[in-house]
Amino acid sequence: MGTISRYLPFTTAITIAQASTYLFSVCFADELVALLACPFWGILSDRLGVRIVCVLGYSIVGASLLLTVQARNVYPQLLLARMMFSIGGAATATMVTAILPSMTGNGDQGITNSCGDPSSTVPGPTQHRVAPSLDSEVTITPATYNSRANPTSGRHSRIHADTTRSSPPRLAGLVGVFTGCGALVALTLFLPLPTQFSRIDGVTQGQAVADSFYVVAAIALIVACSCYFGLRGLQGEEGKGWRLLLGMSTSQLYHTASQLDTAADDQAGVSFLPYWRLLLDSTLIGFRDAQIGLGYLGGFVARASSVGISLFIPLYINAFFISRGFCQGLPNDPSPELKKECRAAYVLAAELTGVSQLVALLCAPLFGYLSDRYRRFNVPLLVASIFGIIGYLAFALLSSPEPKDIDGRGGSPAVFLVVALIGISQIGAIVCSLGLLGRGVLGDDGGYNLSSQLSRTPASIRPDGASEESSPLLATPSVSRELSRNHLKGSIAGVYSLSGGAAILLLTKLGGFLFDNLSTGAPFYMMAIFNSILFVIGFGAGIYHEVRTQNRKSS
């Protein structure tokens, strides 16, 4: 009794077993489960479909909240309920990224046959499994090749006009707005629920908290139902479902011997790659394609920035007030008593983080528009990283985080500008990285992937008997798969969420250690370094793309 409190910030009533269970089983295991669940849900959605994964995710969240209220002990009941919540939350977060390409890609065209007739498509599973996109110029036939060479072609002009209305970056801007609004709803409606329920006569504090959990669980289940009905018929999801979960070959599902001759059967005889291959391809593609690689890195910086704003800015302010004797307590003490003793610090932290998030919310659609308009060099992403470098360095070097110079402490209204820059850098990284992933999945601006979810049989022969290499302009399924990664969108979304989770772990663990033992500004210096890396790699990728484009034109 009390031994653990000598070394760690626990009360004397906490035992070593309780503290160890909380730190390693509840906190650490929770982060690891969420980290591993993201790629799991991503690759699973490439078989089940994003709709089913969304429904499962919100259903698991709702069930975990109900189980949390019913838990009677920390281990194993409360621990299992918390693990369920992490698993469900990972599914919902990953699907935000996975659904975006389907909302912006034109996936209602089949794969054009060797005659170049869009109405006559390759029969069988390939038509169901790959959703070609005109935005990414997947359907390459002699007709479309000539129309690209002659931009004045009426048909090409109509296609271009229809497809340019959809834009992954602009939709990513709207996603940023709505996710920010969701956070505001949670803060203004859900967070005060225990207080509101406790005001009812005869309702104890414990009952009020339980009722709040029930309300949020019911809302999660309602959202699951809305996803079930609202995401029906989503393009690019044709043929996915429970029957593909175990990796049944598409020939088993769609092959009809009486309808396909031997040559067509060779073309339709495809099977799914194993799950580990999906994850491997989605990871390695980040090193081979600049857009997806920058998307992963942008997601890393964005998620780390969310921790910097929500966690380390309040800790920094508390440490500032306590170290200068303005209030009593420990810098990392989150107890309600500290909020009362250091009310000024608590209010200031709420003001600064509120300003940062409000500016981010307002700038989300702007970054969506700019990242779509200025794609060369990914200028908006570079600007966001510059703002992050300036903002985090300036915050770490502040003499006082206060907006006023009280008793010569050195405060200044410029602190609001500093946190605004931090908020802009965060939303810029979020929106631009989502837009880059969406463009990369759709095959926008070219590119290729290492392999496909569908592995062909050794015989790569078209129904007319010609080899694929003899007619490079014909829209064979392999060409389509080289340009479109729609079949990997869930796996790519999983790796994107995995990179963000890794950023959170790195900043919270290493940044927290350095905060306690080296300097309170250490996490902000780390964020400045992250943004610097993003800027250097983003700028280098832009230069490389320009050089490659010029070489292609000259050749």
N, C-alpha and C positions, 0 to 999 in steps of 0.2 A: 504494500500500500504506500503510495506516495513516492516510490523510488523513481518511476518514470518521469515524474514532474521535475526532477532535478536536472534532467538533460533535454527534455522536450516540453513544449508549451501546453501541457495537460494539467487538469486539476488534480489535486492530491488524492481524490476519490477514485481515479482511474487506475486500473491494474495494468500490468504489462501485457496480459493476454488480451484485454479489451483494446488497448492502444495498438497492439500488433495486428489484431483482426481488422481494426478500422483502417490503418494505414496501408497494409499489404493486401487484404482481401477486398475491402470496400473501395478504397480510393485507387490504389495502384492497379488492382485487377479490373476495376471499372474502366480505366483508361485503356488497358490492354485489350479488353473485350471489344470496346468500341473501335479500336485501331484495326483489329483483325476482322471484325464483322463487315467493315466497309468494302474491301475487295471481295469478300464472300458474297454479299448481296449483289455486287456489281456483276460478277460472272454468272450468278444465278439468274439475274434478270435477262441475260442473253439467251436463256433457255425458257424460263417461265414467262418472261415479258415484264415490262416495267409496271403494268397495271396490277398484276398479281402481287408483285413485291411491295408496291405501295400499300395495298390492302393489308398484307401481312404485317408490314412495319407499323402502321397505325393501330392495328388490332393488338399487336404485341405491346405497344406502348400503353394502350388502354387497360389491357389485362394486368400489366405490371403495376400500374397505379392502384388497381383494385387489390392486388396481392400485397402491396406495401401496407395498405391500411389494415389488412388481416394478419400481418406478421406479428408473431409473439416473441421472437428472439432475433438477435442480430445474425447469428449463424445457426442454421443455414437459410432461414426464411427470408430475412431482410436482404441478405447478400444475394440470394437467387432472384428476388424481385428487382433488385438494382441491376443485376446483370441482364435481366430481360429488358429492362428499360433502355439500357445501352445498346442492346442488339436491335431493338425496334427503332430507336433513334438513329442508329447508323443506316438502317434501311431507308428511312424517310429522307435523310440528308443526302444519301448517295443518289436517290432517284431524282432529286431536283436537277442534278447534272445530267443524268441519263436520259431524261425525257426531253430536254431542250432540243437536241438534234431532230427528234421526230416532229417537233412543233414548227421547225423552220425548213426542213428538207422536203423536196417534192418527191414523195415516194410512191406515187400512184402510177408510174410507168413500169411496164414490164421490161425484161431484158430483150432488146431487139434481136431478131433472128438474122441469119446470114443474108437475108434479102433486104434488110434495112427497113422492114415494115413494122412499126411499133405495135400494130394490132395483132401481129403474129409473133408470139413470144415463145421462148424456150419452155417446153412443158416440164412439169415436175417440180421438185423441191427448190431448185435454184430460184425460180420465180417467187416462191414464198419466202425464202430465207434472206435474200438480198433486196433491199429497197433502193434502187438506183435513184440518183438525184441529178436533175438537170442543172442545179446550181453548181455541182461538182463536175459536170460534163462527163458523167459516167457512160451514157449511151453514145458510143463512138461508132458511127456508121459512115459510109461514103457520103450519104446525104447530109448528115449533120456536120461532117468534116468540111464539105464544100460550103455549107451555110456559114460555118465559122470563118472560113476564108473570105466570104463575101458578106460582111455585116449588114449590108443593105437588104438582104433577103427578107421577104415579108414574114415567112414562117419563123425564121430565127429571131426576128425582132419581136414577134409576139411572145415567143418562149422567153426571151430575155426580159421582157416587160413583166411577165407573170412571175418569174422566179426572183427578180431583184426585190420584190416587195417583202419577201421573207429574209430575215437577217438574224443570225445567232447573236451578234453583239447587241443589237437593239433589244431583242427579247431578254438578254442577260441584264440589261439595264432595268427593265420592268421587273424581272425576278428580284433584283436588289431592292427595288422600292417595296414590293409586296412582302419580302422577308423582313425588311425593316419595320413595316407596318405591323406584321405579326408579332415582332418583339415588343412593339409599343402596346399592342392589345394585351399581351401577356403581363406587362408591367402594370398597366392601368386597370385591367379587369380581373386577371387571375391572381396576381400577387396579393391584392387586398382582400381576397375572399375569406381567409380565416378571421380577419378582423371584423368583417361584415357579419359573418355567421355568429361570432361570439357575442354580438350585440343583441341577438335574439334571446328572449327570456327562456331560461331553463337549459340553454346550450352551453356546455363547458368548453374550455379552450381545446381540449383533446377532440371533442366531437366536432368542433368547428374546423379543425385541420382535416379530420377524416371526411367531412362533408365536402371540403374543397377538393380533396383528391377524387371523390366520386364525381364531382362536376367536370373536372378536367378529363377524367377517364371517359365519361359519357361523350364529351366533345370529340375525343380522339376516335372513338368508335363511330361517331357520326361522320367524321372526315373519311374514315375507312370505307364507309358505305358510299359516300360521294365519289371517291376514287374508283370504286367498283363500277359504278354506272357512268361516271363522267369521262373515263379514259377508255371506254369501249371503242373499238375500231380505229385505234391509233395507228397511223401509217408507219410502216416498217416493223410492225409487230405481228404480221400475218403468220399463222402457223405455229406461233409459240404457245406454250401451255404446259400442263402437268405431264402430258405424255412424252415430252422431250426432256423431262427432268433427269432421267437416267441415261440420256445420251443415245436413245434409239436412233438408228440411221434413218435419214430422210427417205431412202429407198423403201424402208419398211413401212413408212407412213403414206407415201404417195405413189409408189410404184405399182402399176397395173400392167401385167405382162401382155395382156391382150391388146393394149393400146400403144405400147412402145416397141419399136423394133430393136435389133441388137445394138446398132450404133447409137440410137437415142438412149438406150439403157446404159451404155457406157458413160454417156454424158450425165445421166441422172443418178448414176451410182455413186453417190457421195455420202460421207458420214461425218459426224461431228468430231471435232478435235476434243481431247480431254480437257477438263477444267484447268489443270495446271498450265496447259499450253495457252489457254486464253489469257490467264494472268501473266504469263511470261511474255507473250506477244504485246499485251497492253503496256507492260512495263518498258520493254526494250524499244517500243515505237517512240517513246519519249526521247530517246537518244538518236533516233533516225529522222524524226520529223520536227522541225523547229516550232511549228504552231502548237502541237501537243506537248512538246517538251516545255515550252514557255508557259503553257497552261498549267502543267503540273507545278512548275516553280512558282507561278503566280498564286496558285492555290495554297502552296506552302507559306508564302509570305502573308497572304490574306488571313489565314487562320491564326498564324502567329500574332498578327497585328490585333486580332480580336482579343487575344489574351492580354496583349500589352495595354489595350484600352480598358478592358473590364476588370482586370486583376491588378496590374502593376501601377497604374496611375493612382487608384485609391491607396494602395500600399505605400507608394512614394509619399503621398500627402500625409498619411498617418505617421510615417516615419519622420517626416519633416516637423510636424507639430510636437511629437513626443521627444525627439532628440533636442529640441530647443526649449523644452519644459513648458510648452503651452498647454499640455494635458498629460495625464498619467496613464501608464499601461504599456503594453508590448506593441511594437510596430505591426506585427502580423496577427493581432488579436481581433477576431471578427465578432466577438460577443456583443450583445445589446448594451452591456454596461459601458463598453468603450464608446459606443455611439452616443451615449448620454454625456459622458465625460468630455469627449472630443467632438461635440456636435458641430463645431465650426469646421473641423476637418471632414466630417461626414458630409456636410452640406456642400463644401467646396468640391469634394470628389464627385458628388452627384452633378454639380453644375458643369464641371469640366468634361466628364464623360458624356453628359447629356448634350452638350454643345458639339462634341466630336461626332456622336452618332446622328444628331440632327443634320449636320452639314453633310455627312455621308449619305443620309437618306435623300437629301435634296439633289445631290450630285450624281446619284445612280443613273437616272435616265440620260443625263448629259454625257456620262462616260459611255453609255450604250450607243448614243448617236455618234460621238467622236471616234470610238473604236471601229465603228462601221465605215465612217467616212474617210478616216485617215489610217488606212491599213498598212501603207508602206512604213517600214521601220517600227511598226507598232507604237507610234508616237504617244498615244494616250497612256499606254502601260509604262513607257519610259518616264513620262511626266509624273505619273503617280509614284513611281519609285523615287524620283528626285524629291518630291514633296515629303515622302517618308524619311529619306535621309536627313533633310533639313529639319523636319518636325521632331523626330526622335532625338537628334543631337541637341537641338535647342532646348527640348524639355529636360534632358539630362543635365544640361549646363545652367539651368535656371537657378538664380540665387534664392528665389522663393516662388512657389507655385500659386501664390495668392494674386488676385487681380488688382489689389491695392497695396500701396506701400504703407503698411501699418507699423508704427514705431520703428521705422527705419529698417524693416526686414528685406526690402528690395523688391516687393511685389509690383506687378505692372499688368495693365489690360492686355499686353501683348501675349499673355499666356493663352487667351482665347484664340488668337491667331495660330499659335503653336499647335493646340489640340485640334483646331480645324484642319490644319495641314495633315495631321496624323489621320483624322477621319477620312479626308479626301484620298490619302494614299491607300487606306484600307479598302474603301469601296471601289477605287480604281483597280486594285489588284483583283478583287472579287469579280467585277463585271468583265474586265478584259480577259481574265483567265477563262471564265465561262464561255465568252465569245470565241476565244481561240480554240477551245476544245470543240465547240459546236462546229466551227469551220473545219477543223481537222477531221472530225468524224464524217462530215459530209464530203470531204475531199476537196474543199474549196482551195483554190490556188495550187492545185496539183498535190504531189506527194505520193507516197506508197506505204504499204504496211508489210511487215515481215511475212505474215501468213494469213490464213483465213480461218474463220471458225469452221468452214466447210473444207474438208480436204478431198481433192479430186482423186479418182481412181487413176492408176498409171496411164490409162489410155486417154490422152487429151485430144479427142477427135470430134469434130463437128458432125452433125447428122449428114452433111453432104459428103463426108469422107475426107475432106481436106484437113491438113494439120493447122493448128492455130497460128504457127509462126509464118505460114505462107500468106496470110491475109491480116496484117496487123491492124487495119482499120475496121475490121469487122468486130461487132460488139459481142464477143464471146464472154461467157460467164467469168473466166479467169481475169479478163481485162477489167470487167466491172468490179471484181473484188479487189483488184489492185488499187483502184481509185477511190472506192468507198469503204469506209470502216463502220458502216451502220450495224454490221453484225457484231462489232466489238464495242458498241457505245456503252453498254452496261459495264463491261470490264474496264474500259477507259475511265468511266465515272468512278468505279471502285478504287482504281489507283490514284485518281485525283483526290478522293476523300482520304485515302491512306496517307498521301503526302501531307495533307492538312493536319491529320491526326498526329503524324510524326512531328510536325512543327509545334503543335501544342505541347506534346510531351517534352520536346527539347527545351522550349522556352520556359515552361513551368518548372521543370526539374533543375536544369542547369542555370536558367535565369534566376530561379528562386534561391538556389545555393549561393550564387554570386551576389545576389541582393543582400543576403544575410551575412556573408563573410567577407565580401570585398567592397562593394559600393552599391548604394541604392540606385545609382544610375546605370548599373551593369545591364539589366534587361533592355533598356532603351538603346544602349550602345550595340547590343546584339541585334536589335531590330534595324538599326541603321546599317549594320553589316549585311543583314539579309536583303535589304532594299538595294544596297550597293551591288551585291551579286546579281540580283535581278536586272539591274540597269546594265551592267557590263555584258551579261549573257544576252539580254534582249537587243542591245545595240549591236553586238557581234553577229547575232542571228540576222538582223536586218541588213547589215553589210554583206554577209554571205549570200543572202537571197538576191540582193541587187547584182552582185558580181555574177552569180549563176544565171540570172535573167539576161544580163548583157551578153554573156558567153553564148547562150542559146540563140539570141537574136543575131549575133555575128556569124554563127555557124549555119 
